[in-house]
Amino acid sequence: MIYPADEDTAWREPAEPVVTRSVAVAIRFFSNDARSAPQSGRATVADSWGSVLAEVVPLALIIAASPLSVIPALLVLHTPRPRPAGLAFLAGWVVGLAALTVVFVVLSDQLGGGLDRPPSWASWLRIALGAALIVLGIWQWLTRHRSAHSPAWLRAISSITPARAGGAGALLAVINPKVLFICLASGLEIGTAGLRTAGAWAALVVFVLVAASSVAVPVLGYAAAGDRLDEPLTRLKDWLERHTAALVAVILAVIGLLVLYKGIHGLA
């Protein structure tokens, strides 16, 4: 005999079939459906978004502070046509950072999507990445005196045309291993944080804007002020070129410590 309570339970059990749950996970980044109860959903999403920003903004600042981000932009402003070349380089740099981060956001979301907390593999990946960056930073510091001069490819940027400046900006963002590591760490943070689509896009935009700020400031400043910035920008370029190796070593070590701490904290 089936009692009313059993009958009610039997009718309610198949309300959320496996197929429906699988489809929901697959389209999570392309849907605005809430992931939690209405009473606490907004607070949970807001807390997650704030936590993600606290992680990705320092990483973006490290990209912005890197000499390998600033020096190419300053060299572009010494080309025969600095304004169009600088604006094209800035556009390419922004597109490159955004595209690289989007790839890692999507990949990490697909690998860890549908979970209530970031997967353990994400923490182990952060630990490995952080340790590698620390070792690379130590090696860079120990060999900093061997890098007294800028490489030839970097000096060649000062003669680039506006038509090629955009492609150069995007290419430098993609092939720079330091930028690659930071975009990987940031994409991993955004993609495994369980944010809604709007929150993930907002975090991505904030990361890219902060990371590109050190290129945007001199380029947009030169576009507004023109030749009046030639002398201060030249002094800044010369100082960065003299201290590039030491600055990059410190930046790599800081990145490594941040990523390593995040990985260890995720396993706790």
C-alpha positions in Angstrom: 0.0 0.0 0.0 1.3 3.5 -0.9 0.6 6.1 1.8 -0.1 9.7 0.8 3.3 10.8 2.1 5.1 8.1 0.0 3.0 9.0 -3.0 3.9 12.7 -2.7 7.6 11.8 -2.3 7.5 9.6 -5.3 6.0 12.4 -7.5 8.6 14.9 -6.3 11.8 12.9 -6.7 12.1 13.1 -10.5 11.5 16.8 -10.6 15.2 17.5 -11.3 16.5 14.8 -13.6 20.2 14.3 -14.2 19.9 15.6 -17.8 18.5 18.9 -16.5 21.3 19.3 -14.0 23.9 18.6 -16.7 22.5 21.1 -19.1 22.3 23.7 -16.3 26.0 23.2 -15.5 27.0 23.4 -19.2 25.2 26.8 -19.8 26.0 28.3 -16.4 28.3 31.0 -17.9 25.7 31.9 -20.5 22.7 32.2 -18.2 21.7 34.6 -15.5 19.9 32.1 -13.3 20.6 32.4 -9.6 22.7 29.7 -7.9 21.3 30.1 -4.4 18.1 30.8 -2.5 16.4 34.2 -3.2 16.8 35.3 0.4 20.6 34.9 0.5 21.5 34.8 -3.2 22.3 38.4 -3.7 24.5 38.6 -0.6 26.4 35.4 -1.6 27.1 36.7 -5.1 28.2 40.1 -3.8 30.6 38.4 -1.3 32.0 36.2 -4.1 32.4 39.1 -6.5 34.2 41.2 -3.8 36.5 38.2 -3.0 37.3 37.8 -6.6 38.2 41.5 -7.0 40.4 41.3 -3.9 42.4 38.5 -5.7 42.5 39.8 -9.3 43.2 43.5 -8.7 46.6 42.9 -7.1 47.5 40.6 -10.0 46.4 43.3 -12.5 48.5 45.9 -10.7 51.5 43.7 -11.0 51.0 43.6 -14.8 50.6 47.4 -14.8 53.8 47.9 -12.8 55.9 45.6 -14.9 58.6 47.4 -17.0 57.8 44.9 -19.8 54.4 46.4 -20.0 55.4 50.1 -19.8 58.6 50.2 -21.9 57.0 49.1 -25.2 54.3 51.7 -24.8 56.9 54.4 -24.2 58.9 53.2 -27.2 55.8 53.4 -29.4 55.5 57.1 -28.4 58.9 57.7 -30.0 57.9 56.5 -33.4 57.5 58.9 -36.4 53.7 58.9 -35.8 53.3 58.5 -32.0 49.7 59.4 -31.6 48.1 56.8 -33.9 50.8 54.3 -33.2 50.2 54.7 -29.4 46.5 54.4 -29.6 46.7 51.3 -31.9 49.2 49.7 -29.5 46.9 50.4 -26.5 43.9 48.9 -28.3 45.9 45.8 -29.2 47.3 45.5 -25.7 43.7 45.6 -24.2 42.4 43.1 -26.7 45.3 40.7 -26.0 44.8 40.9 -22.2 41.1 40.4 -22.5 41.3 37.5 -25.0 43.9 35.7 -22.9 42.0 36.0 -19.7 38.7 35.0 -21.3 40.3 31.8 -22.5 41.4 30.9 -19.0 38.1 31.9 -17.5 36.2 29.6 -19.9 38.6 26.7 -19.5 38.6 26.9 -15.7 34.8 27.2 -15.6 34.4 24.1 -17.8 36.8 22.1 -15.6 35.4 23.2 -12.3 31.9 24.3 -13.2 28.9 23.3 -11.1 30.8 23.0 -7.8 30.0 24.8 -4.6 33.7 25.6 -4.0 36.8 25.8 -6.3 38.1 22.3 -7.1 41.2 20.9 -5.4 43.0 20.8 -8.7 42.8 24.6 -9.0 44.6 25.0 -5.6 47.3 22.5 -6.6 47.7 24.4 -9.9 48.1 27.7 -8.0 50.7 26.1 -5.7 52.7 24.8 -8.7 52.4 28.1 -10.6 53.3 30.2 -7.5 56.4 28.0 -6.8 57.6 28.3 -10.4 57.2 32.1 -10.4 59.2 32.4 -7.2 62.0 30.3 -8.6 61.9 32.3 -11.8 62.0 35.5 -9.8 65.1 34.4 -7.8 66.8 33.3 -11.0 66.0 36.7 -12.6 67.4 38.5 -9.6 70.7 36.5 -9.6 71.2 37.2 -13.3 70.0 40.8 -13.3 73.4 42.2 -14.1 73.6 40.3 -17.4 70.5 42.2 -18.7 72.0 45.7 -18.9 70.7 46.4 -22.4 67.3 46.1 -23.9 66.8 43.2 -26.4 66.8 44.1 -30.1 63.1 43.3 -30.6 62.2 45.8 -27.9 64.3 48.6 -29.5 62.7 47.9 -32.9 59.4 49.0 -31.5 60.5 52.6 -31.7 60.3 52.4 -35.5 57.0 50.5 -35.8 54.2 51.9 -38.0 50.6 52.5 -36.7 49.3 49.7 -38.8 51.5 47.2 -37.0 51.4 48.7 -33.6 48.0 47.2 -32.8 49.2 43.7 -33.7 52.4 44.2 -31.7 50.4 45.2 -28.6 48.2 42.1 -28.8 51.2 39.9 -29.6 53.2 41.2 -26.7 50.3 40.6 -24.3 49.9 37.0 -25.5 53.6 35.8 -25.7 54.9 37.5 -22.6 55.2 34.6 -20.1 54.8 36.9 -17.1 51.5 38.3 -18.5 50.5 34.7 -19.4 51.0 33.5 -15.9 49.0 36.4 -14.3 46.1 36.0 -16.8 46.1 32.3 -16.0 45.9 33.0 -12.3 43.2 35.6 -12.8 41.1 33.5 -15.2 41.4 30.6 -12.8 40.1 32.8 -9.9 37.2 34.2 -11.9 36.2 31.0 -13.6 36.1 28.9 -10.4 34.4 31.5 -8.2 30.8 30.6 -9.0 29.9 34.1 -10.3 26.9 34.8 -12.5 27.6 35.9 -16.1 27.3 39.6 -15.2 29.7 39.3 -12.2 32.2 37.3 -14.2 32.2 39.9 -17.0 32.5 42.7 -14.5 35.5 41.1 -12.8 37.1 40.5 -16.2 36.6 44.2 -17.2 38.1 45.5 -13.9 41.1 43.2 -14.3 41.8 44.3 -17.9 41.3 48.0 -17.1 43.7 47.9 -14.2 46.3 45.8 -16.0 46.2 48.1 -19.0 46.3 51.3 -17.0 50.1 51.7 -17.2 49.9 51.6 -21.0 46.8 53.7 -21.2 48.1 56.6 -19.0 51.1 57.5 -21.1 49.4 56.8 -24.4 46.3 58.8 -23.6 48.4 61.5 -21.9 50.5 61.9 -25.0 47.4 62.0 -27.2 46.2 64.9 -25.1 49.4 66.8 -24.3 51.6 65.9 -27.3 55.3 66.9 -27.3 55.2 68.4 -23.9 55.5 64.8 -22.5 58.5 63.9 -24.5 61.2 64.7 -21.9 59.5 63.1 -18.8 58.5 60.0 -20.8 62.1 59.7 -22.1 63.5 59.9 -18.5 61.0 57.3 -17.4 61.9 55.0 -20.2 65.6 55.3 -19.5 65.1 54.6 -15.8 63.0 51.5 -16.5 65.5 50.1 -19.0 68.3 50.4 -16.4 66.3 48.6 -13.7 64.1 46.2 -15.8 65.8 43.0 -14.6 65.6 43.9 -10.9 62.0 45.1 -11.2 60.9 42.0 -13.1 62.6 39.8 -10.5 60.7 41.4 -7.6 57.4 41.4 -9.5 57.8 37.7 -10.3 58.5 36.9 -6.6 55.5 38.9 -5.5 53.2 37.2 -8.0 54.5 33.8 -6.9 53.9 34.5 -3.3 50.3 35.8 -3.9 49.4 32.7 -6.1 51.1 30.3 -3.7 49.3 31.7 -0.7 46.0 31.5 -2.6 46.6 27.8 -3.5 47.6 26.8 0.1 44.6 28.7 1.5 42.3 26.9 -0.9 43.4 23.5 0.5 42.9 24.5 4.1 
